[in-house]
């Protein structure tokens, strides 16, 4: 697939976005000012663009105009949190609008949603001999089909889309069970145990004490 363009002038945030999306299986290209982003847009096509609004030289609104002519979906990730700014960004044609600070898991979910709406979502996730096809909701291990219960599948997909990133128990619970107010670690911990057993992943899924879980990177 074509890469995702990240245009963000704060390098630590740009690096976090890139790490989050590459861990989820999306190739990325990063630039740190609007002029560099405009040059990249003129040179090649992108699967999607993640833009800050307050960029030096050329702002995110102007870049949105360039990208609309190519049909590239756009997500604004910005510190501009006022309602009028969100409304302006969406009215100008942005496909989504995420404010800083943000949860990496939410960024991945929004990217997936935008790509699905644009008919561009087709990423097969791979880790330690396991392949997960989100479009088909199918999992294979070393080429052989693997049967997982629905929540086991959803948990595996979350871990594989966020490789190398520690996911908080509360966030995982809310995504899988839908009601954080009744948060209980036991169903999640049991689901992790079953998943480890079925995959034979004793070390690959790491428990981060009192925090959550992380799928390690290979190598």
C-alpha distance (Angstrom), angle and dihedral (degrees) to the residues before:
residue distance angle dihedral
X1 . . .
X2 3.79 . .
X3 3.80 116.7 .
X4 3.79 127.3 -99.8
X5 3.80 114.2 -115.0
X6 3.81 115.0 -133.3
X7 3.82 115.4 -164.2
X8 3.81 109.7 -177.4
X9 3.80 127.3 138.1
X10 3.83 96.0 -156.6
X11 3.80 101.2 82.1
X12 3.83 97.6 -156.3
X13 3.80 90.4 53.4
X14 3.80 92.0 44.4
X15 3.81 89.3 51.2
X16 3.82 91.3 48.9
X17 3.82 91.5 51.1
X18 3.80 91.0 47.8
X19 3.82 93.2 47.7
X20 3.81 91.0 47.6
X21 3.79 94.8 50.4
X22 3.80 98.1 39.7
X23 3.81 89.0 49.8
X24 3.82 87.1 53.9
X25 3.81 90.0 54.8
X26 3.81 100.4 -97.4
X27 3.83 119.6 128.5
X28 3.80 111.4 -134.0
X29 3.79 142.6 -166.1
X30 3.80 118.9 -157.1
X31 3.80 129.7 -154.2
X32 3.80 127.7 173.2
X33 3.81 105.0 -150.5
X34 3.78 136.6 40.3
X35 3.80 96.2 -115.3
X36 3.81 91.6 56.9
X37 3.81 89.1 47.6
X38 3.82 91.4 51.8
X39 3.81 89.7 51.3
X40 3.81 91.4 51.5
X41 3.81 91.9 47.9
X42 3.81 89.6 53.4
X43 3.81 91.2 50.3
X44 3.82 102.9 48.4
X45 3.80 148.3 -2.2
X46 3.80 123.5 -98.4
X47 3.78 133.1 -155.3
X48 3.81 90.9 -134.3
X49 3.80 139.1 -20.9
X50 3.81 127.1 -131.1
X51 3.81 106.9 -160.6
X52 3.75 137.6 -175.3
X53 3.81 111.6 -145.4
X54 3.80 99.8 -144.4
X55 3.80 97.9 60.7
X56 3.81 123.4 152.3
X57 3.84 119.1 -108.5
X58 3.83 96.6 3.0
X59 3.80 119.0 28.6
X60 3.78 128.0 -139.8
X61 3.80 94.6 -103.8
X62 3.81 91.0 59.0
X63 3.80 91.5 46.3
X64 3.81 88.6 51.7
X65 3.80 88.4 59.2
X66 3.81 91.4 52.2
X67 3.80 92.0 48.8
X68 3.80 94.8 47.8
X69 3.80 89.3 64.1
X70 3.83 88.6 58.5
X71 3.82 95.8 45.0
X72 3.82 91.5 -119.2
X73 3.83 114.4 154.2
X74 3.82 115.0 -122.6
X75 3.80 133.1 -152.5
X76 3.80 118.3 -170.8
X77 3.82 114.1 -144.9
X78 3.77 105.4 -174.5
X79 3.79 148.1 145.9
X80 3.84 89.7 -126.0
X81 3.79 98.3 106.9
X82 3.82 102.2 164.1
X83 3.79 116.6 117.5
X84 3.82 91.6 -122.7
X85 3.82 90.2 57.0
X86 3.81 93.0 49.5
X87 3.80 91.2 47.4
X88 3.81 91.8 47.7
X89 3.80 92.8 50.4
X90 3.80 93.4 49.4
X91 3.81 93.4 43.0
X92 3.80 90.2 52.6
X93 3.79 88.5 57.4
X94 3.81 108.8 -91.5
X95 3.80 111.6 151.9
X96 3.81 93.7 -141.7
X97 3.80 141.3 -2.9
X98 3.81 124.7 -145.5
X99 3.80 123.3 -178.0
X100 3.81 127.6 -143.4
X101 2.93 131.3 -78.7
X102 3.80 95.0 45.4
X103 3.79 137.8 171.5
X104 3.84 112.2 -112.2
X105 3.80 89.3 -135.7
X106 3.80 90.6 57.6
X107 3.81 91.9 49.6
X108 3.81 90.9 54.0
X109 3.82 91.0 47.6
X110 3.81 91.6 51.1
X111 3.81 92.5 47.5
X112 3.80 90.1 51.1
X113 3.80 91.5 48.2
X114 3.80 93.7 50.2
X115 3.81 92.5 46.7
X116 3.81 91.0 49.6
X117 3.81 91.5 51.5
X118 3.80 89.2 48.6
X119 3.80 91.7 48.6
X120 3.81 91.7 -118.4
X121 3.81 103.4 109.5
X122 3.80 109.7 115.5
X123 3.80 109.6 126.5
X124 3.81 118.8 145.8
X125 3.81 109.5 -154.1
X126 3.80 119.5 -140.5
X127 3.81 133.1 -169.8
X128 3.81 134.0 153.0
X129 3.81 95.1 -16.5
X130 3.82 93.8 -43.9
X131 3.81 122.4 117.2
X132 3.81 121.6 -166.0
X133 3.80 120.0 -168.4
X134 3.84 108.3 -163.5
X135 3.81 93.7 -169.1
X136 3.80 91.9 56.8
X137 3.83 95.4 29.5
X138 3.81 86.2 -132.2
X139 3.80 130.3 142.5
X140 3.79 127.9 -164.2
X141 3.79 130.7 -179.2
X142 3.79 116.7 -155.3
X143 3.81 87.1 -16.9
X144 3.81 96.3 -52.2
X145 3.83 121.8 113.5
X146 3.79 114.0 -106.8
X147 3.81 122.0 -155.6
X148 3.79 115.8 -141.4
X149 3.78 130.7 174.2
X150 3.83 113.2 -113.1
X151 3.82 95.5 -100.6
X152 3.81 91.3 43.8
X153 3.80 88.8 53.8
X154 3.81 92.6 47.8
X155 3.80 91.8 47.9
X156 3.80 91.7 49.5
X157 3.80 91.1 49.6
X158 3.81 91.4 51.3
X159 3.79 91.7 49.7
X160 3.81 93.5 46.1
X161 3.80 93.2 48.2
X162 3.80 89.7 52.7
X163 3.80 103.4 40.5
X164 3.76 113.6 171.3
X165 3.82 91.6 15.4
X166 3.81 121.8 108.2
X167 3.80 109.9 -128.3
X168 3.79 116.9 -153.0
X169 3.80 116.5 -120.3
X170 3.81 90.3 -127.6
X171 3.81 91.7 54.4
X172 3.80 93.1 47.7
X173 3.79 91.5 47.1
X174 3.81 92.4 50.4
X175 3.82 91.8 49.1
X176 3.82 93.8 47.7
X177 3.81 103.1 34.3
X178 3.78 100.0 23.1
X179 3.83 101.6 -139.1
X180 3.78 117.3 80.9
X181 3.82 91.3 179.3
X182 3.82 88.5 75.3
X183 3.81 92.2 44.9
X184 3.81 112.5 167.4
X185 3.80 121.2 166.4
X186 3.80 95.5 -151.9
X187 3.85 99.6 79.3
X188 3.81 90.6 46.4
X189 3.80 93.7 46.4
X190 3.81 90.1 48.8
X191 3.80 90.9 49.9
X192 3.83 89.7 51.5
X193 3.81 90.0 50.1
X194 3.82 92.4 51.7
X195 3.79 91.7 46.4
X196 3.81 92.7 50.6
X197 3.81 90.3 49.8
X198 3.81 95.4 48.6
X199 3.81 93.3 46.7
X200 3.79 97.4 36.6
X201 3.81 87.5 -125.9
X202 3.81 105.3 148.2
X203 3.81 97.0 149.6
X204 3.80 100.9 18.8
X205 3.82 93.5 73.9
X206 3.78 104.4 55.5
X207 3.81 123.2 -157.0
X208 3.80 110.8 -139.6
X209 3.81 103.9 -154.8
X210 3.82 113.3 -110.5
X211 3.81 90.8 -10.9
X212 3.80 114.8 68.0
X213 3.78 142.8 -98.4
X214 3.80 137.7 -49.7
X215 3.79 133.2 -167.5
X216 3.78 105.8 -137.5
X217 3.78 123.4 -129.0
X218 3.79 120.1 -114.0
X219 3.78 118.0 -107.6
